[in-house]
Protein backbone atom coordinates (compact mmCIF):
# COMPACT_ATOMS: atom_id res chain seq x y z
CA UNK A 1 0.00 0.00 0.00
CA UNK A 2 1.50 3.28 -1.09
CA UNK A 3 1.20 6.25 1.21
CA UNK A 4 0.26 9.57 -0.35
CA UNK A 5 2.79 11.77 1.41
CA UNK A 6 1.11 15.09 0.68
CA UNK A 7 -2.34 13.93 1.77
CA UNK A 8 -1.04 12.29 4.95
CA UNK A 9 1.04 15.33 5.96
CA UNK A 10 -1.94 17.65 5.38
CA UNK A 11 -4.16 15.45 7.51
CA UNK A 12 -1.64 15.33 10.36
CA UNK A 13 -0.90 19.06 10.21
CA UNK A 14 -4.63 19.85 10.44
CA UNK A 15 -5.32 17.50 13.36
CA UNK A 16 -5.79 19.66 16.48
CA UNK A 17 -5.30 16.67 18.78
CA UNK A 18 -1.62 16.50 17.86
CA UNK A 19 0.68 18.95 19.60
CA UNK A 20 3.96 20.29 18.33
CA UNK A 21 5.62 18.18 21.01
CA UNK A 22 3.90 15.06 19.60
CA UNK A 23 5.44 15.78 16.20
CA UNK A 24 8.86 16.47 17.67
CA UNK A 25 8.88 13.37 19.91
CA UNK A 26 7.59 11.05 17.18
CA UNK A 27 10.13 12.34 14.68
CA UNK A 28 12.93 11.98 17.24
CA UNK A 29 11.89 8.39 18.04
CA UNK A 30 11.69 7.54 14.35
CA UNK A 31 15.11 9.04 13.65
CA UNK A 32 16.59 7.10 16.57
CA UNK A 33 15.09 3.86 15.28
CA UNK A 34 16.42 4.51 11.77
CA UNK A 35 19.85 5.27 13.25
CA UNK A 36 19.91 1.98 15.18
CA UNK A 37 18.85 0.00 12.12
CA UNK A 38 21.50 1.68 9.96
CA UNK A 39 24.10 1.19 12.69
CA UNK A 40 23.49 -2.57 12.52
CA UNK A 41 23.92 -2.46 8.72
CA UNK A 42 20.33 -3.65 8.28
CA UNK A 43 18.16 -2.33 5.47
CA UNK A 44 15.94 0.59 6.47
CA UNK A 45 12.28 -0.06 5.66
CA UNK A 46 10.90 2.38 3.09
CA UNK A 47 7.81 2.94 5.22
CA UNK A 48 10.01 4.44 7.92
CA UNK A 49 11.58 6.81 5.40
CA UNK A 50 8.13 7.80 4.09
CA UNK A 51 6.80 8.47 7.59
CA UNK A 52 9.83 10.59 8.38
CA UNK A 53 9.09 12.72 5.31
CA UNK A 54 5.40 12.93 6.24
CA UNK A 55 6.18 14.06 9.78
CA UNK A 56 8.71 16.64 8.61
CA UNK A 57 6.26 18.07 6.08
CA UNK A 58 3.41 18.17 8.59
CA UNK A 59 5.64 19.96 11.06
CA UNK A 60 6.69 22.51 8.45
CA UNK A 61 3.05 23.10 7.47
CA UNK A 62 2.39 24.03 11.08
CA UNK A 63 5.23 26.55 10.95
CA UNK A 64 7.94 24.58 12.69
CA UNK A 65 10.87 23.13 10.89
HTML snippet that shows the backbone in 3Dmol.js (N, CA, C, O; Angstrom):
<script src="https://3Dmol.org/build/3Dmol-min.js"></script>
<div id="view" style="width:600px;height:400px;position:relative"></div>
<script>
const pdb = `
ATOM      1  N   UNK A   1       0.828  -1.172   0.000  1.00  0.00           N
ATOM      2  CA  UNK A   1       0.000   0.000   0.000  1.00  0.00           C
ATOM      3  C   UNK A   1       0.881   1.246   0.000  1.00  0.00           C
ATOM      4  O   UNK A   1       1.719   1.422   0.885  1.00  0.00           O
ATOM      5  N   UNK A   2       0.693   2.081  -0.964  1.00  0.00           N
ATOM      6  CA  UNK A   2       1.501   3.283  -1.090  1.00  0.00           C
ATOM      7  C   UNK A   2       0.863   4.419  -0.297  1.00  0.00           C
ATOM      8  O   UNK A   2      -0.352   4.615  -0.337  1.00  0.00           O
ATOM      9  N   UNK A   3       1.674   5.140   0.401  1.00  0.00           N
ATOM     10  CA  UNK A   3       1.200   6.246   1.213  1.00  0.00           C
ATOM     11  C   UNK A   3       1.314   7.528   0.397  1.00  0.00           C
ATOM     12  O   UNK A   3       2.383   7.835  -0.131  1.00  0.00           O
ATOM     13  N   UNK A   4       0.221   8.275   0.292  1.00  0.00           N
ATOM     14  CA  UNK A   4       0.257   9.572  -0.352  1.00  0.00           C
ATOM     15  C   UNK A   4       0.825  10.568   0.657  1.00  0.00           C
ATOM     16  O   UNK A   4       0.145  10.973   1.600  1.00  0.00           O
ATOM     17  N   UNK A   5       2.066  10.949   0.446  1.00  0.00           N
ATOM     18  CA  UNK A   5       2.792  11.769   1.412  1.00  0.00           C
ATOM     19  C   UNK A   5       2.113  13.118   1.630  1.00  0.00           C
ATOM     20  O   UNK A   5       1.952  13.555   2.769  1.00  0.00           O
ATOM     21  N   UNK A   6       1.724  13.766   0.565  1.00  0.00           N
ATOM     22  CA  UNK A   6       1.111  15.089   0.677  1.00  0.00           C
ATOM     23  C   UNK A   6      -0.210  15.039   1.448  1.00  0.00           C
ATOM     24  O   UNK A   6      -0.462  15.867   2.323  1.00  0.00           O
ATOM     25  N   UNK A   7      -1.038  14.066   1.112  1.00  0.00           N
ATOM     26  CA  UNK A   7      -2.344  13.931   1.772  1.00  0.00           C
ATOM     27  C   UNK A   7      -2.173  13.599   3.255  1.00  0.00           C
ATOM     28  O   UNK A   7      -2.861  14.165   4.104  1.00  0.00           O
ATOM     29  N   UNK A   8      -1.260  12.688   3.561  1.00  0.00           N
ATOM     30  CA  UNK A   8      -1.043  12.290   4.955  1.00  0.00           C
ATOM     31  C   UNK A   8      -0.474  13.447   5.776  1.00  0.00           C
ATOM     32  O   UNK A   8      -0.876  13.647   6.922  1.00  0.00           O
ATOM     33  N   UNK A   9       0.455  14.207   5.204  1.00  0.00           N
ATOM     34  CA  UNK A   9       1.039  15.326   5.957  1.00  0.00           C
ATOM     35  C   UNK A   9       0.007  16.428   6.178  1.00  0.00           C
ATOM     36  O   UNK A   9      -0.001  17.055   7.237  1.00  0.00           O
ATOM     37  N   UNK A  10      -0.868  16.677   5.194  1.00  0.00           N
ATOM     38  CA  UNK A  10      -1.942  17.651   5.377  1.00  0.00           C
ATOM     39  C   UNK A  10      -2.879  17.227   6.502  1.00  0.00           C
ATOM     40  O   UNK A  10      -3.261  18.036   7.348  1.00  0.00           O
ATOM     41  N   UNK A  11      -3.237  15.961   6.498  1.00  0.00           N
ATOM     42  CA  UNK A  11      -4.163  15.445   7.513  1.00  0.00           C
ATOM     43  C   UNK A  11      -3.566  15.568   8.915  1.00  0.00           C
ATOM     44  O   UNK A  11      -4.255  15.970   9.853  1.00  0.00           O
ATOM     45  N   UNK A  12      -2.287  15.222   9.056  1.00  0.00           N
ATOM     46  CA  UNK A  12      -1.636  15.329  10.364  1.00  0.00           C
ATOM     47  C   UNK A  12      -1.476  16.778  10.795  1.00  0.00           C
ATOM     48  O   UNK A  12      -1.690  17.105  11.963  1.00  0.00           O
ATOM     49  N   UNK A  13      -1.104  17.644   9.873  1.00  0.00           N
ATOM     50  CA  UNK A  13      -0.904  19.057  10.212  1.00  0.00           C
ATOM     51  C   UNK A  13      -2.207  19.703  10.658  1.00  0.00           C
ATOM     52  O   UNK A  13      -2.195  20.600  11.501  1.00  0.00           O
ATOM     53  N   UNK A  14      -3.320  19.264  10.108  1.00  0.00           N
ATOM     54  CA  UNK A  14      -4.626  19.850  10.437  1.00  0.00           C
ATOM     55  C   UNK A  14      -5.289  19.230  11.656  1.00  0.00           C
ATOM     56  O   UNK A  14      -6.336  19.711  12.091  1.00  0.00           O
ATOM     57  N   UNK A  15      -4.715  18.187  12.215  1.00  0.00           N
ATOM     58  CA  UNK A  15      -5.317  17.498  13.359  1.00  0.00           C
ATOM     59  C   UNK A  15      -5.016  18.266  14.651  1.00  0.00           C
ATOM     60  O   UNK A  15      -3.865  18.316  15.082  1.00  0.00           O
ATOM     61  N   UNK A  16      -6.035  18.862  15.268  1.00  0.00           N
ATOM     62  CA  UNK A  16      -5.794  19.661  16.479  1.00  0.00           C
ATOM     63  C   UNK A  16      -5.424  18.822  17.703  1.00  0.00           C
ATOM     64  O   UNK A  16      -4.940  19.360  18.699  1.00  0.00           O
ATOM     65  N   UNK A  17      -5.647  17.524  17.635  1.00  0.00           N
ATOM     66  CA  UNK A  17      -5.298  16.665  18.784  1.00  0.00           C
ATOM     67  C   UNK A  17      -3.802  16.471  18.919  1.00  0.00           C
ATOM     68  O   UNK A  17      -3.315  16.128  19.997  1.00  0.00           O
ATOM     69  N   UNK A  18      -3.065  16.685  17.837  1.00  0.00           N
ATOM     70  CA  UNK A  18      -1.615  16.504  17.859  1.00  0.00           C
ATOM     71  C   UNK A  18      -0.932  17.815  18.213  1.00  0.00           C
ATOM     72  O   UNK A  18      -1.191  18.853  17.604  1.00  0.00           O
ATOM     73  N   UNK A  19      -0.065  17.752  19.196  1.00  0.00           N
ATOM     74  CA  UNK A  19       0.677  18.946  19.602  1.00  0.00           C
ATOM     75  C   UNK A  19       2.002  19.002  18.856  1.00  0.00           C
ATOM     76  O   UNK A  19       2.428  18.033  18.227  1.00  0.00           O
ATOM     77  N   UNK A  20       2.637  20.160  18.945  1.00  0.00           N
ATOM     78  CA  UNK A  20       3.959  20.293  18.334  1.00  0.00           C
ATOM     79  C   UNK A  20       4.951  19.344  18.994  1.00  0.00           C
ATOM     80  O   UNK A  20       5.852  18.813  18.345  1.00  0.00           O
ATOM     81  N   UNK A  21       4.767  19.143  20.299  1.00  0.00           N
ATOM     82  CA  UNK A  21       5.619  18.182  21.006  1.00  0.00           C
ATOM     83  C   UNK A  21       5.413  16.763  20.465  1.00  0.00           C
ATOM     84  O   UNK A  21       6.379  16.012  20.329  1.00  0.00           O
ATOM     85  N   UNK A  22       4.181  16.391  20.160  1.00  0.00           N
ATOM     86  CA  UNK A  22       3.904  15.061  19.597  1.00  0.00           C
ATOM     87  C   UNK A  22       4.694  14.859  18.302  1.00  0.00           C
ATOM     88  O   UNK A  22       5.294  13.806  18.087  1.00  0.00           O
ATOM     89  N   UNK A  23       4.684  15.880  17.449  1.00  0.00           N
ATOM     90  CA  UNK A  23       5.441  15.782  16.197  1.00  0.00           C
ATOM     91  C   UNK A  23       6.932  15.639  16.477  1.00  0.00           C
ATOM     92  O   UNK A  23       7.606  14.784  15.903  1.00  0.00           O
ATOM     93  N   UNK A  24       7.440  16.497  17.376  1.00  0.00           N
ATOM     94  CA  UNK A  24       8.865  16.470  17.671  1.00  0.00           C
ATOM     95  C   UNK A  24       9.287  15.120  18.257  1.00  0.00           C
ATOM     96  O   UNK A  24      10.286  14.540  17.832  1.00  0.00           O
ATOM     97  N   UNK A  25       8.518  14.623  19.239  1.00  0.00           N
ATOM     98  CA  UNK A  25       8.878  13.368  19.907  1.00  0.00           C
ATOM     99  C   UNK A  25       8.802  12.191  18.940  1.00  0.00           C
ATOM    100  O   UNK A  25       9.686  11.334  18.937  1.00  0.00           O
ATOM    101  N   UNK A  26       7.756  12.145  18.123  1.00  0.00           N
ATOM    102  CA  UNK A  26       7.594  11.047  17.176  1.00  0.00           C
ATOM    103  C   UNK A  26       8.716  11.053  16.142  1.00  0.00           C
ATOM    104  O   UNK A  26       9.261  10.004  15.799  1.00  0.00           O
ATOM    105  N   UNK A  27       9.050  12.231  15.654  1.00  0.00           N
ATOM    106  CA  UNK A  27      10.135  12.341  14.682  1.00  0.00           C
ATOM    107  C   UNK A  27      11.470  11.941  15.307  1.00  0.00           C
ATOM    108  O   UNK A  27      12.284  11.271  14.671  1.00  0.00           O
ATOM    109  N   UNK A  28      11.687  12.352  16.545  1.00  0.00           N
ATOM    110  CA  UNK A  28      12.927  11.978  17.242  1.00  0.00           C
ATOM    111  C   UNK A  28      13.006  10.464  17.432  1.00  0.00           C
ATOM    112  O   UNK A  28      14.054   9.865  17.191  1.00  0.00           O
ATOM    113  N   UNK A  29      11.909   9.841  17.862  1.00  0.00           N
ATOM    114  CA  UNK A  29      11.885   8.387  18.040  1.00  0.00           C
ATOM    115  C   UNK A  29      12.137   7.662  16.718  1.00  0.00           C
ATOM    116  O   UNK A  29      12.879   6.681  16.667  1.00  0.00           O
ATOM    117  N   UNK A  30      11.513   8.154  15.658  1.00  0.00           N
ATOM    118  CA  UNK A  30      11.685   7.539  14.347  1.00  0.00           C
ATOM    119  C   UNK A  30      13.126   7.670  13.867  1.00  0.00           C
ATOM    120  O   UNK A  30      13.698   6.712  13.347  1.00  0.00           O
ATOM    121  N   UNK A  31      13.711   8.847  14.039  1.00  0.00           N
ATOM    122  CA  UNK A  31      15.108   9.041  13.650  1.00  0.00           C
ATOM    123  C   UNK A  31      16.039   8.149  14.461  1.00  0.00           C
ATOM    124  O   UNK A  31      17.005   7.610  13.920  1.00  0.00           O
ATOM    125  N   UNK A  32      15.763   7.989  15.742  1.00  0.00           N
ATOM    126  CA  UNK A  32      16.590   7.105  16.572  1.00  0.00           C
ATOM    127  C   UNK A  32      16.489   5.659  16.101  1.00  0.00           C
ATOM    128  O   UNK A  32      17.491   4.946  16.046  1.00  0.00           O
ATOM    129  N   UNK A  33      15.283   5.234  15.763  1.00  0.00           N
ATOM    130  CA  UNK A  33      15.091   3.863  15.276  1.00  0.00           C
ATOM    131  C   UNK A  33      15.822   3.640  13.951  1.00  0.00           C
ATOM    132  O   UNK A  33      16.465   2.609  13.755  1.00  0.00           O
ATOM    133  N   UNK A  34      15.719   4.606  13.053  1.00  0.00           N
ATOM    134  CA  UNK A  34      16.424   4.511  11.766  1.00  0.00           C
ATOM    135  C   UNK A  34      17.930   4.460  11.994  1.00  0.00           C
ATOM    136  O   UNK A  34      18.634   3.698  11.331  1.00  0.00           O
ATOM    137  N   UNK A  35      18.427   5.268  12.929  1.00  0.00           N
ATOM    138  CA  UNK A  35      19.854   5.269  13.246  1.00  0.00           C
ATOM    139  C   UNK A  35      20.308   3.902  13.744  1.00  0.00           C
ATOM    140  O   UNK A  35      21.352   3.404  13.323  1.00  0.00           O
ATOM    141  N   UNK A  36      19.526   3.290  14.644  1.00  0.00           N
ATOM    142  CA  UNK A  36      19.905   1.976  15.180  1.00  0.00           C
ATOM    143  C   UNK A  36      19.882   0.905  14.086  1.00  0.00           C
ATOM    144  O   UNK A  36      20.753   0.036  14.048  1.00  0.00           O
ATOM    145  N   UNK A  37      18.906   0.968  13.217  1.00  0.00           N
ATOM    146  CA  UNK A  37      18.846  -0.001  12.116  1.00  0.00           C
ATOM    147  C   UNK A  37      20.052   0.165  11.202  1.00  0.00           C
ATOM    148  O   UNK A  37      20.691  -0.817  10.823  1.00  0.00           O
ATOM    149  N   UNK A  38      20.361   1.411  10.847  1.00  0.00           N
ATOM    150  CA  UNK A  38      21.497   1.684   9.965  1.00  0.00           C
ATOM    151  C   UNK A  38      22.816   1.304  10.632  1.00  0.00           C
ATOM    152  O   UNK A  38      23.746   0.835   9.975  1.00  0.00           O
ATOM    153  N   UNK A  39      22.882   1.511  11.941  1.00  0.00           N
ATOM    154  CA  UNK A  39      24.098   1.189  12.685  1.00  0.00           C
ATOM    155  C   UNK A  39      24.382  -0.312  12.681  1.00  0.00           C
ATOM    156  O   UNK A  39      25.537  -0.730  12.762  1.00  0.00           O
ATOM    157  N   UNK A  40      23.333  -1.113  12.589  1.00  0.00           N
ATOM    158  CA  UNK A  40      23.487  -2.569  12.518  1.00  0.00           C
ATOM    159  C   UNK A  40      23.652  -3.071  11.082  1.00  0.00           C
ATOM    160  O   UNK A  40      23.663  -4.276  10.833  1.00  0.00           O
ATOM    161  N   UNK A  41      23.778  -2.131  10.147  1.00  0.00           N
ATOM    162  CA  UNK A  41      23.917  -2.458   8.718  1.00  0.00           C
ATOM    163  C   UNK A  41      22.724  -3.257   8.183  1.00  0.00           C
ATOM    164  O   UNK A  41      22.865  -4.062   7.262  1.00  0.00           O
ATOM    165  N   UNK A  42      21.564  -3.025   8.767  1.00  0.00           N
ATOM    166  CA  UNK A  42      20.332  -3.650   8.281  1.00  0.00           C
ATOM    167  C   UNK A  42      19.667  -2.697   7.294  1.00  0.00           C
ATOM    168  O   UNK A  42      19.886  -1.488   7.359  1.00  0.00           O
ATOM    169  N   UNK A  43      18.868  -3.224   6.392  1.00  0.00           N
ATOM    170  CA  UNK A  43      18.156  -2.335   5.468  1.00  0.00           C
ATOM    171  C   UNK A  43      17.066  -1.544   6.197  1.00  0.00           C
ATOM    172  O   UNK A  43      16.352  -2.085   7.041  1.00  0.00           O
ATOM    173  N   UNK A  44      16.951  -0.273   5.864  1.00  0.00           N
ATOM    174  CA  UNK A  44      15.943   0.586   6.473  1.00  0.00           C
ATOM    175  C   UNK A  44      14.647   0.438   5.690  1.00  0.00           C
ATOM    176  O   UNK A  44      14.640   0.639   4.476  1.00  0.00           O
ATOM    177  N   UNK A  45      13.557   0.093   6.354  1.00  0.00           N
ATOM    178  CA  UNK A  45      12.278  -0.063   5.658  1.00  0.00           C
ATOM    179  C   UNK A  45      11.831   1.264   5.018  1.00  0.00           C
ATOM    180  O   UNK A  45      11.935   2.327   5.629  1.00  0.00           O
ATOM    181  N   UNK A  46      11.340   1.178   3.798  1.00  0.00           N
ATOM    182  CA  UNK A  46      10.900   2.377   3.091  1.00  0.00           C
ATOM    183  C   UNK A  46       9.751   3.069   3.800  1.00  0.00           C
ATOM    184  O   UNK A  46       9.632   4.292   3.725  1.00  0.00           O
ATOM    185  N   UNK A  47       8.907   2.322   4.482  1.00  0.00           N
ATOM    186  CA  UNK A  47       7.811   2.940   5.219  1.00  0.00           C
ATOM    187  C   UNK A  47       8.332   3.892   6.293  1.00  0.00           C
ATOM    188  O   UNK A  47       7.722   4.931   6.547  1.00  0.00           O
ATOM    189  N   UNK A  48       9.427   3.555   6.909  1.00  0.00           N
ATOM    190  CA  UNK A  48      10.008   4.437   7.922  1.00  0.00           C
ATOM    191  C   UNK A  48      10.493   5.737   7.283  1.00  0.00           C
ATOM    192  O   UNK A  48      10.314   6.818   7.845  1.00  0.00           O
ATOM    193  N   UNK A  49      11.101   5.626   6.116  1.00  0.00           N
ATOM    194  CA  UNK A  49      11.577   6.811   5.397  1.00  0.00           C
ATOM    195  C   UNK A  49      10.382   7.683   4.992  1.00  0.00           C
ATOM    196  O   UNK A  49      10.418   8.905   5.141  1.00  0.00           O
ATOM    197  N   UNK A  50       9.335   7.048   4.485  1.00  0.00           N
ATOM    198  CA  UNK A  50       8.130   7.796   4.094  1.00  0.00           C
ATOM    199  C   UNK A  50       7.508   8.517   5.283  1.00  0.00           C
ATOM    200  O   UNK A  50       7.131   9.684   5.172  1.00  0.00           O
ATOM    201  N   UNK A  51       7.396   7.834   6.419  1.00  0.00           N
ATOM    202  CA  UNK A  51       6.797   8.469   7.588  1.00  0.00           C
ATOM    203  C   UNK A  51       7.656   9.609   8.109  1.00  0.00           C
ATOM    204  O   UNK A  51       7.133  10.595   8.629  1.00  0.00           O
ATOM    205  N   UNK A  52       8.962   9.482   7.974  1.00  0.00           N
ATOM    206  CA  UNK A  52       9.832  10.589   8.380  1.00  0.00           C
ATOM    207  C   UNK A  52       9.569  11.822   7.514  1.00  0.00           C
ATOM    208  O   UNK A  52       9.524  12.943   8.020  1.00  0.00           O
ATOM    209  N   UNK A  53       9.398  11.611   6.216  1.00  0.00           N
ATOM    210  CA  UNK A  53       9.087  12.716   5.310  1.00  0.00           C
ATOM    211  C   UNK A  53       7.722  13.314   5.645  1.00  0.00           C
ATOM    212  O   UNK A  53       7.566  14.535   5.672  1.00  0.00           O
ATOM    213  N   UNK A  54       6.743  12.463   5.899  1.00  0.00           N
ATOM    214  CA  UNK A  54       5.396  12.929   6.235  1.00  0.00           C
ATOM    215  C   UNK A  54       5.428  13.787   7.500  1.00  0.00           C
ATOM    216  O   UNK A  54       4.836  14.865   7.537  1.00  0.00           O
ATOM    217  N   UNK A  55       6.111  13.312   8.523  1.00  0.00           N
ATOM    218  CA  UNK A  55       6.177  14.061   9.779  1.00  0.00           C
ATOM    219  C   UNK A  55       6.898  15.389   9.608  1.00  0.00           C
ATOM    220  O   UNK A  55       6.473  16.402  10.164  1.00  0.00           O
ATOM    221  N   UNK A  56       7.984  15.394   8.846  1.00  0.00           N
ATOM    222  CA  UNK A  56       8.714  16.645   8.607  1.00  0.00           C
ATOM    223  C   UNK A  56       7.842  17.645   7.855  1.00  0.00           C
ATOM    224  O   UNK A  56       7.820  18.828   8.196  1.00  0.00           O
ATOM    225  N   UNK A  57       7.121  17.177   6.834  1.00  0.00           N
ATOM    226  CA  UNK A  57       6.260  18.073   6.075  1.00  0.00           C
ATOM    227  C   UNK A  57       5.111  18.596   6.926  1.00  0.00           C
ATOM    228  O   UNK A  57       4.772  19.776   6.843  1.00  0.00           O
ATOM    229  N   UNK A  58       4.516  17.746   7.732  1.00  0.00           N
ATOM    230  CA  UNK A  58       3.410  18.173   8.591  1.00  0.00           C
ATOM    231  C   UNK A  58       3.898  19.219   9.586  1.00  0.00           C
ATOM    232  O   UNK A  58       3.202  20.196   9.861  1.00  0.00           O
ATOM    233  N   UNK A  59       5.060  19.017  10.107  1.00  0.00           N
ATOM    234  CA  UNK A  59       5.639  19.964  11.059  1.00  0.00           C
ATOM    235  C   UNK A  59       5.909  21.314  10.394  1.00  0.00           C
ATOM    236  O   UNK A  59       5.647  22.364  10.981  1.00  0.00           O
ATOM    237  N   UNK A  60       6.426  21.283   9.186  1.00  0.00           N
ATOM    238  CA  UNK A  60       6.693  22.512   8.450  1.00  0.00           C
ATOM    239  C   UNK A  60       5.402  23.243   8.106  1.00  0.00           C
ATOM    240  O   UNK A  60       5.363  24.473   8.120  1.00  0.00           O
ATOM    241  N   UNK A  61       4.346  22.497   7.797  1.00  0.00           N
ATOM    242  CA  UNK A  61       3.046  23.105   7.472  1.00  0.00           C
ATOM    243  C   UNK A  61       2.453  23.813   8.685  1.00  0.00           C
ATOM    244  O   UNK A  61       1.655  24.740   8.548  1.00  0.00           O
ATOM    245  N   UNK A  62       2.846  23.372   9.852  1.00  0.00           N
ATOM    246  CA  UNK A  62       2.391  24.031  11.076  1.00  0.00           C
ATOM    247  C   UNK A  62       3.271  25.233  11.432  1.00  0.00           C
ATOM    248  O   UNK A  62       2.955  25.993  12.348  1.00  0.00           O
ATOM    249  N   UNK A  63       4.364  25.396  10.708  1.00  0.00           N
ATOM    250  CA  UNK A  63       5.227  26.549  10.946  1.00  0.00           C
ATOM    251  C   UNK A  63       6.470  26.255  11.753  1.00  0.00           C
ATOM    252  O   UNK A  63       7.179  27.168  12.176  1.00  0.00           O
ATOM    253  N   UNK A  64       6.735  24.968  11.965  1.00  0.00           N
ATOM    254  CA  UNK A  64       7.941  24.578  12.688  1.00  0.00           C
ATOM    255  C   UNK A  64       8.793  23.743  11.767  1.00  0.00           C
ATOM    256  O   UNK A  64       8.261  22.942  10.998  1.00  0.00           O
ATOM    257  N   UNK A  65      10.076  23.902  11.820  1.00  0.00           N
ATOM    258  CA  UNK A  65      10.867  23.130  10.890  1.00  0.00           C
ATOM    259  C   UNK A  65      12.123  22.698  11.433  1.00  0.00           C
ATOM    260  O   UNK A  65      12.896  22.030  10.746  1.00  0.00           O
TER     261      UNK A  65
END
`;
const viewer = $3Dmol.createViewer("view");
viewer.addModel(pdb, "pdb");
viewer.setStyle({}, {cartoon: {color: "spectrum"}});
viewer.zoomTo();
viewer.render();
</script>
